[in-house]
Amino acid sequence: MKDPVVIEPYSYNWPIRFNELQTQIVTKIGSDIHRIDHIGSTAVVGLAAKPIIDIQISVKDLVCIEIVSSGLTSLGFRYRPDNDDLTKKYFREPLGTRRTHIHVRQAGSWSEQFNLLFRDYLRTHEVDRDQYAKIKYELADRFKNQREQYVEAKTAIVWEIMKKANIWSHKTG
C-alpha cells in the first residue's frame, strides 16, 4: 500500500528543515542555481500540510542540469525519471530520511511562477489559507489511501485560489 495521506497542523520545524536542506544544496551546487525556494503548503506559516518539504530549484536551462543533478545525487537525492510532469526534473529524499520533494524548474517558466504565486498569496490571505486547510483535511479523510485522488480532488480549490492570486498579483505587483 502507498503512503496514506496525512495532514498535520503547521510545524515551525518545516522552515528549519528547508533551511538545512537549502544550505546543503547551495553549498554543493549554488553557482548553477538561479534561485531556490521553499514551496508547497509547508512553506506557508499556519497552513496544515502533508509533512513533506517541497523545494523548488530554478535553473537557467532545464535541459542542461547535469551539474545540478549530479550535485543532488551526491547529497543522496534520487532522480525520478518516471515523473510525468515534463515542466520539471523531480528528485526525492535520500533513503531513510524525512520526505522531501525537489522540483527543478526553468527560471521564469509558468510552472515556476505558479508555485511561487500560490505560496505568496496564501502567506498573505489567512481566510483562503484556512479554507484550503479545511478542504485538505476533508479530502485526506475521504482519500486517505488514494493519494492520486486526493491530489485530483484539490484541483478545484487550487484554481479558485489561483484566480484570486492572479487578481492580487496585478494589484500588488
N, C-alpha and C positions, 0 to 999 in steps of 0.2 A: 504494500500500500504506500502511496505517496505521502509526503508530509501533510498533516492536516493544516487547514487554515486557522490560525490562532491570532486574534487581535489582542494586543496588550495596551494598557494605558501608556501615555508618553513616559519615556525614561530619559533623564538627563545624562545617562551613560551613553546614549546613542551619539550625540555630537562628540563626546570624548573619544569614542571608538573611531568615528570618522577621522578626527584629528590625528590619532595614532596612525591610521592607515594612510592618510594623506602624507604625513611626514615620511613614511617608508617609501611610498610611491615616488614622491617628488625627489627624495634623496637618490633613488635608483635611476629615474628616467626624466627628471624635471625639465631638461632642456628640450625634450621632444614633445612636451605638453603645452598646449595653448592655454588651457585652464583646467582646474579640477574642482568639482562641486559635489557637495552632499545634496542628493536629490531624493525624491520619494517622501513618503509620509514620515519617516524617522527624521527628516530634515526640517520638520515643521513643529516648533515648540507647542506643546499642548495637544497635538494630534495623536490619537490612538493609531497603532500600526501593527503590522506583522513585524516582529523584531529582526528585520533584515536591513542591513546598511546598504543603501544604493549609492554608488559613486559614479559620477559621470566625468569621464576624461575627454576633453575636447582636443582634437589634433588638427593640424593644418590639412592633412590629406588622409582620408580613411583608407585609401588603397596602400599607402606606404607607411605601415605601422610596425615594421619588423622590430625596431628598437623598443617600442612601447610593449609589443607582445613579448619579446624576449625578456625585458625587464620585469613584467608582471609574472611571467612564468618562473623567473629566478626567485621571485618572492613567494612562490608556491601557488599562485593563482592558476586556475585551469581554464584554458580556452575551450569554449563550447561551439564547435563548428556546426552543430545541429540547430543553432538558433535560427529561427525563420524570419526574424526582423532584419532585413538587409540594410537598414539605415544605421546599423551599429555592428561592432565586434563585441562579443559578450564573453565575460570571464566570471568564474565562480571562485569561492573561497578555497584556501588550502584545505586539504582533508583534515578533519578533526578540529576545525576552528569554527567560530560563530559564522552564521550565514551572511554572506556578502555577495552582492552583485555588482560587477563593474561593467559599465556600458561605455564603450569607446565610440565617440561620435565625431563627425566632422564639425569643426568650429563654424558657427554661423548657419548651420543647417536647420531646417524646420524642426526636425526631431530634437535637436539640442535645445533650441529655443522653447519648444513646447514644454519640456520638463522644467526649465527654469521659470517660465511664466506661471505654470501651475503651482510650483512651490512658493514663489514670491507672493502670488495672490493669496494663497491660504495662510501665509505668515502674517498677512495684514488684515484678514477678514474673518474674524472669530465666529460669526454666525454660520458662514459657509463651511468653515473648518469643522465646527461641531456637528453640523448636518451631515457632512461627509463621514465623520467618525460614526455617527449613529447608523448610517446606512451600511458602513463596513461591518459593524458588529452584527447587524441583522443578516447580512449576506454570509458572513462567516458561520453563523449558526445554521443557516439554510444549506450552505455548500461546504460544510466542514471538511469533507473528504473529496471534494471535487474542485481542485484549485483552478482549473481552466474555466469552469462555470462561474466560479466566484469572480474571476477577473472579467469575464464577459458581462456578468450582471452589473458590474460597476460602471460600464461604459456610459450609460445614460447620465449618471450624476457627474462623471468626469467631464463630459461635453457640456453639461449645464454650467458647471463651474468655469470651464474654458471660455464660454460665451461671455460670462461676466468678467473674466480675467482680460479678455480681449478689449472690452469697453474700458475697463480700468486702466489698461496699459496705454490706450490712446489719450486718456485724460491726464495720466501722471508721467508719461514718457518712460 
